Amino acid sequence: MRFKETYINRFNQMGAFIQSLLTTKLEFPAFTEAIMLSQWNFA
């Protein structure tokens, strides 16, 4: 039972993290664009 509770808790944390990324992307589009433009392509 402890594994199930830990798994659900971690899943909820992951969902909150994804939601925070989406919120940041919407609230700070210039910041998001700057991050995307700064990514280096080593291919």
C-alpha positions as protocol buffer text, in pm:
chain_id: "A"
residue {
  index: 1
  type: MET
  ca { x: 0 y: 0 z: 0 }
}
residue {
  index: 2
  type: ARG
  ca { x: 289 y: 237 z: 73 }
}
residue {
  index: 3
  type: PHE
  ca { x: 420 y: 196 z: -282 }
}
residue {
  index: 4
  type: LYS
  ca { x: 81 y: 292 z: -423 }
}
residue {
  index: 5
  type: GLU
  ca { x: 61 y: 605 z: -207 }
}
residue {
  index: 6
  type: THR
  ca { x: 416 y: 706 z: -300 }
}
residue {
  index: 7
  type: TYR
  ca { x: 343 y: 646 z: -669 }
}
residue {
  index: 8
  type: ILE
  ca { x: 27 y: 858 z: -659 }
}
residue {
  index: 9
  type: ASN
  ca { x: 209 y: 1134 z: -469 }
}
residue {
  index: 10
  type: ARG
  ca { x: 490 y: 1140 z: -723 }
}
residue {
  index: 11
  type: PHE
  ca { x: 241 y: 1141 z: -1009 }
}
residue {
  index: 12
  type: ASN
  ca { x: 65 y: 1442 z: -855 }
}
residue {
  index: 13
  type: GLN
  ca { x: 399 y: 1621 z: -813 }
}
residue {
  index: 14
  type: MET
  ca { x: 477 y: 1558 z: -1179 }
}
residue {
  index: 15
  type: GLY
  ca { x: 138 y: 1699 z: -1278 }
}
residue {
  index: 16
  type: ALA
  ca { x: 198 y: 2012 z: -1070 }
}
residue {
  index: 17
  type: PHE
  ca { x: 541 y: 2057 z: -1231 }
}
residue {
  index: 18
  type: ILE
  ca { x: 398 y: 2028 z: -1581 }
}
residue {
  index: 19
  type: GLN
  ca { x: 123 y: 2275 z: -1493 }
}
residue {
  index: 20
  type: SER
  ca { x: 383 y: 2522 z: -1363 }
}
residue {
  index: 21
  type: LEU
  ca { x: 577 y: 2493 z: -1691 }
}
residue {
  index: 22
  type: LEU
  ca { x: 265 y: 2559 z: -1894 }
}
residue {
  index: 23
  type: THR
  ca { x: 169 y: 2855 z: -1676 }
}
residue {
  index: 24
  type: THR
  ca { x: 517 y: 3004 z: -1710 }
}
residue {
  index: 25
  type: LYS
  ca { x: 506 y: 2957 z: -2085 }
}
residue {
  index: 26
  type: LEU
  ca { x: 177 y: 3146 z: -2105 }
}
residue {
  index: 27
  type: GLU
  ca { x: 269 y: 3423 z: -1860 }
}
residue {
  index: 28
  type: PHE
  ca { x: 621 y: 3488 z: -1991 }
}
residue {
  index: 29
  type: PRO
  ca { x: 627 y: 3424 z: -2367 }
}
residue {
  index: 30
  type: ALA
  ca { x: 942 y: 3632 z: -2419 }
}
residue {
  index: 31
  type: PHE
  ca { x: 1125 y: 3429 z: -2156 }
}
residue {
  index: 32
  type: THR
  ca { x: 1011 y: 3104 z: -2317 }
}
residue {
  index: 33
  type: GLU
  ca { x: 1123 y: 3224 z: -2659 }
}
residue {
  index: 34
  type: ALA
  ca { x: 1464 y: 3326 z: -2523 }
}
residue {
  index: 35
  type: ILE
  ca { x: 1512 y: 2979 z: -2376 }
}
residue {
  index: 36
  type: MET
  ca { x: 1412 y: 2813 z: -2702 }
}
residue {
  index: 37
  type: LEU
  ca { x: 1650 y: 3033 z: -2902 }
}
residue {
  index: 38
  type: SER
  ca { x: 1939 y: 2964 z: -2663 }
}
residue {
  index: 39
  type: GLN
  ca { x: 1928 y: 2586 z: -2714 }
}
residue {
  index: 40
  type: TRP
  ca { x: 2242 y: 2460 z: -2882 }
}
residue {
  index: 41
  type: ASN
  ca { x: 2223 y: 2205 z: -3156 }
}
residue {
  index: 42
  type: PHE
  ca { x: 2516 y: 1964 z: -3136 }
}
residue {
  index: 43
  type: ALA
  ca { x: 2392 y: 1730 z: -3411 }
}
